[in-house]
Amino acid sequence: MKNRTREELTPVQEKVAKRMAAGIVDRQRKLAGWLNYSTRKLTAKAWLILLAFFCLLFGGYCLYLLVIAFRG
């Protein structure tokens, strides 16, 4: 890989980049607020059940991908 020098952004590009970044951060905050609101009443037992379900779901998918890759 070559070391590439970073090109300077024009003022318009800089303004667009800042607006895009602000929009992304705003959506992240809204999503985090909604998730906190939606899960505020979950008990520790419910969180453990959700965690186990998540691990089983994605662990099973990873296992499926491994099997498919070696059968191939």
KAWOJO-V460698 format. One record per residue. N is the residue number from 1. RES is the residue in one small letter. PHI is phi in radians with two decimals (* if undefined). Layout:
[[N:RES:PHI] [N:RES:PHI]]
This chain:
[[1:m:*] [2:k:-1.45] [3:n:-1.41] [4:r:-1.76] [5:t:-1.34] [6:r:-1.43] [7:e:-1.40] [8:e:-1.31] [9:l:-1.49] [10:t:-1.29] [11:p:-1.01] [12:v:-1.17] [13:q:-1.08] [14:e:-1.09] [15:k:-1.13] [16:v:-1.12] [17:a:-1.09] [18:k:-1.14] [19:r:-1.17] [20:m:-1.13] [21:a:-1.10] [22:a:-1.13] [23:g:-1.13] [24:i:-1.12] [25:v:-1.10] [26:d:-1.08] [27:r:-1.15] [28:q:-1.09] [29:r:-1.14] [30:k:-1.12] [31:l:-1.13] [32:a:-1.08] [33:g:-1.11] [34:w:-1.12] [35:l:-1.11] [36:n:-1.09] [37:y:-1.11] [38:s:-1.24] [39:t:-1.93] [40:r:-1.15] [41:k:-1.77] [42:l:-1.29] [43:t:-1.45] [44:a:-1.10] [45:k:-1.14] [46:a:-1.12] [47:w:-1.11] [48:l:-1.15] [49:i:-1.13] [50:l:-1.09] [51:l:-1.12] [52:a:-1.10] [53:f:-1.07] [54:f:-1.05] [55:c:-1.13] [56:l:-1.13] [57:l:-1.08] [58:f:-1.37] [59:g:-1.14] [60:g:-1.10] [61:y:-1.14] [62:c:-1.11] [63:l:-1.09] [64:y:-1.04] [65:l:-1.09] [66:l:-1.12] [67:v:-1.09] [68:i:-1.07] [69:a:-1.13] [70:f:-1.48] [71:r:-1.34] [72:g:0.12]]
